């Protein structure tokens, strides 16, 4: 079916000028001056529009990936700068110091009963009750410490040892949160 320029333009919702431009670009199938192969031109136009949309999407994906890469590079540089400014501490060091502190606190709390028994007269039953209360309080505190253990599961594990994976991690000294977020 042969269509005149104006007919093809009307069919595709284009101007006659745009139809002629597309013909010069090789998109429209011209049979002679001012006439086009209708079905072939419509198919070629649809394919061209589809290809332009795919190209636009690919460009958008490329731009999005480039932006993501730039953000990751900026985050990496931010971590390096924070380490240079001594705003970060290695997780292994923080874990070691906290473990020592917790052990010291635990020992001190468990010694409360014997120290109190030396200072005031406590019956054995009273000492047992006091010891149970202290241990109960420590257990409740320890239950709240599961947060740290759960975070270790999120770290990349080299040989399955969370402490080995934690050695390369850092903790902010200024308390502003997790630097890896």
KARAMO-V337906 format. One record per pair of residues at least 24 apart in sequence whose C-alpha atoms are under 7 Angstrom apart, sorted by sequence separation. I is the first residue (numbers start at 0). J is the second residue. D is the distance in whole Angstrom. If there is no record, write none. Layout:
<<I,J,D> <I,J,D>>
This chain:
<<108,133,7> <4,33,5> <3,33,6> <4,34,6> <7,37,7> <3,34,5> <4,35,7> <2,34,6> <3,35,6> <1,34,6> <2,35,5> <1,35,6> <2,36,6> <1,36,5> <2,37,5> <0,36,6> <1,37,6> <0,37,6> <0,38,7> <91,165,6> <90,165,6> <91,166,5> <90,166,6> <89,166,7> <89,167,7> <90,168,5> <89,168,6> <90,169,5> <89,169,4> <90,170,6> <88,169,5> <89,170,6> <87,169,6> <88,170,5> <87,170,5> <88,171,6> <87,171,4> <88,172,6> <86,171,6> <87,172,5> <86,172,5> <86,173,6> <78,178,7>>
